[in-house]
Amino acid sequence: MAKKKISVIREEMLQVASNVAQEKNIDQNSVFSAMEQALEKAARVKYGQEIDIRVSIDRDTGDIKLNSYFEVVDEVSEEFQSRQILLEEAKKINKNINLGEFITKELPPIDLGRVAAQNAKGVIIQKVREADKSKQYDEYKDKVGEIAIGIVKRIEFGNLIVDLGKSEAIIKREELIPRETFKNGDRVRAYIYEVKNDIKGYQVFLSRTHPQFLSKLFFQEVPEIYDGIINVKSVARDPGSRAKISVYTEDSTIDPVGACVGMRGSRVQAVVNELQGEKIDIVTWSDSQATFLANALAPAEVSKIFLFEEKNKVEVVIPDDQLSLAIGRKGQNVKLASSLTNLEIDILTEEEESERRQQEFKEKSILLSDLLDVEDVIAQLLVTDGYTSVDSIASETQENIEKIEGFDSNLAEEIIERAKNFVKEQEEENLKIIDDNIKDDKLKNLDGMNNNILAELAKAKILTIDDFADLATFELIDKEEGILKNLDLDEDFINNMIMKARENWFDQQN
């Protein structure tokens, strides 16, 4: 009778494992592992919690084996005496046994009582749930960056709990587009931006405000993007209000902006509708930062662009009547363009830029007038003709200076003579500053270095080639705070000098 009962249990065990695995779509081995842990728990209730009991179920026959394990030790501790056995005793059972190995003793099958059976069932259910969740986590962690479609199951404190079919996900209130509302049963589409797995279990987080949600919507709507013919380079969003997306293709026969807009705007309109009417500017990406920036500031027109690469900053000059378009409502257009291009953007009108140029002209004229001790009008004529430094005048020929309107040979000769005298005095002063402060020959002999630069570096306590190599370009030529701001040096020229100085670091490492 007992054998028949055990046979029935085996068959039920196999049937349950098969059914649960199929129903939950999880590995059958995970179900057997849960059963084994449940039976171990029930066996410890009968034989004692302190005993090391391990259960194994044959995956093919359903046979159940209960074994107690005893670790072989040279001295049994009082705390673990139910789990340990002395080496000499173990040798009587297995003469080849060694310290640290285990002796096993088979236990008789247990007849699960009502409470034990209920506990075993609870363990199985719990382990199956854990296996199910683990499987779902493995599935969804690989879907980060994709769009998910689900049904709103419930709303908790403004957060949406979304049924994805096999799993639940959450859209936090701040990840919803402003002013959009959902109710239970509504279909929702969102971007999977994170899948967490911690002690509370796993959670899938969705967003409708993430910039990449916009990118993925275009991926679905535009076949050329899906096929990789057109690439989405960058995205910037003010969710629910306005967005900018830059696109690019190497295929000269395809207009990337036109392809994204679609026939009569059908493709972009599908994305706009999904995003609650969010206005979308599609711009052409370019590897020329100036061109890309001009495209990004559309619909405003751009007159001039001054790029400061080291500071990742740009000054944009626009017509006076384009100011409101360039800035946008509450600064939205320039803010999105800045995010799209990853540049800090300063907007200037043509009038403001003209005033600034006049101010710079005035400052250069005053400086030249003071240094050469000439009248303001003469200094202004020199600056107007491009002579903005004393050095540029000292190295010029008398013949070219005479060509300036209002100048004659005597004035040209006098101006050049004064410039040369000033340069000579300055050179003597510079040499003294250099000799007193800079002892590093590597810095003195650096390609492109001259006494004017060395003197300014000495004044700023930049005394070695390593000090110089550690500087950024903008620290040297920034118009307001640069160490060499008065020397009118080219950015590329300074870049090359810094890179040449840094070669010294690599030489030291080798």
FENFEN-V131570 format. One record per backbone hydrogen bond with DSSP energy under -1.0 kcal/mol. CO is the residue of the C=O (numbers start at 1). NH is the residue of the N-H. Records with the same first field share a line. If there is no record, write none. Layout:
# FENFEN-V131570
CO->NH, NH
This chain:
# FENFEN-V131570
1->5
2->6
3->7
4->8
5->9
6->10
7->11
8->12
9->13
10->14
11->15
12->16
13->17
14->18
15->19
16->20
17->21
18->22
19->23
20->24
21->26
27->30
28->32
29->33
30->34
31->35
32->36
33->37
34->38
35->39
36->40
37->41
38->42
39->43
40->44
41->45
42->46
43->47
44->48
48->51
51->53
52->69
54->67
56->65
58->62
63->58
65->56
66->107
67->54
68->105
70->103
71->85
72->100
73->87
80->83
83->71
85->73
86->90
87->91
90->94
94->97
98->101
101->72
103->70
105->68
113->117
114->118
115->119
116->120
117->121
118->122
119->123
120->124
121->125
122->126
123->127
124->128
125->129
126->130
127->131
128->132
129->133
130->134
131->135
132->136
133->137
134->138
135->139
136->140
137->141
140->143
143->146
146->192
148->190
150->188
151->163
152->185
154->161
156->159
159->156
160->171
161->153, 154
162->169
163->151
167->164
169->162
170->206
171->160
172->175
173->176
175->208
177->180
183->186
186->152
188->150
190->148
191->207
192->145
194->205
196->203
198->201
201->198
203->196
204->170
205->193, 194
207->191
210->213
211->215
212->216
213->217
214->218
215->219
216->220
217->221
218->222
222->226
223->227
224->229, 230
225->228
231->248
234->246
236->244
238->241, 242
241->279
242->238
243->281
244->236
245->283
246->233
247->285
248->231
251->254
255->259
256->260
257->261
258->262
261->268
262->265
263->266
265->269
266->270
267->271
268->272
269->273
270->274
271->275
272->277
273->276
279->243
281->245
283->247
288->292
289->293
290->294
291->295
292->296
293->297
295->298
297->300
304->317
306->315
308->313
309->312
312->344
313->308
314->346
315->306
316->348
317->303, 304
318->350
319->322
320->323
322->326
323->327
324->328
327->334
328->331
329->332
331->335
332->336
333->337
334->338
335->339
336->340
337->341
338->342, 343
344->314
346->316
348->318
349->353
350->354
351->355
352->356
353->357
354->358
355->359
356->360
357->361
358->362
359->363
360->364
361->365
362->366
363->367
364->368
365->369
366->370
367->371
368->372
369->374
375->379
376->380
377->381
378->382
379->383
380->384
381->385
382->387
383->386
386->388
389->393
390->394
391->395
393->396
397->401
398->402
401->404
404->407
408->412
409->413
410->414
411->415
412->416
413->417
414->418
415->419
416->420
417->421
418->422
419->423
420->424
421->425
422->426
423->427
424->428
425->429
426->430
427->431
428->432
429->433
430->434
431->435
432->436
433->437
434->438
440->444
441->445
446->449
450->454
451->455
452->456
453->457
454->458
455->459
456->460
457->462
458->461
464->468
465->469
466->470
468->471
473->476, 477
474->478
475->483
476->484
478->482
482->485
484->487
490->494
491->495
492->496
493->497
494->498
495->499
496->500
497->501
498->502
501->504
502->505, 506
503->507
504->508
505->509
506->510
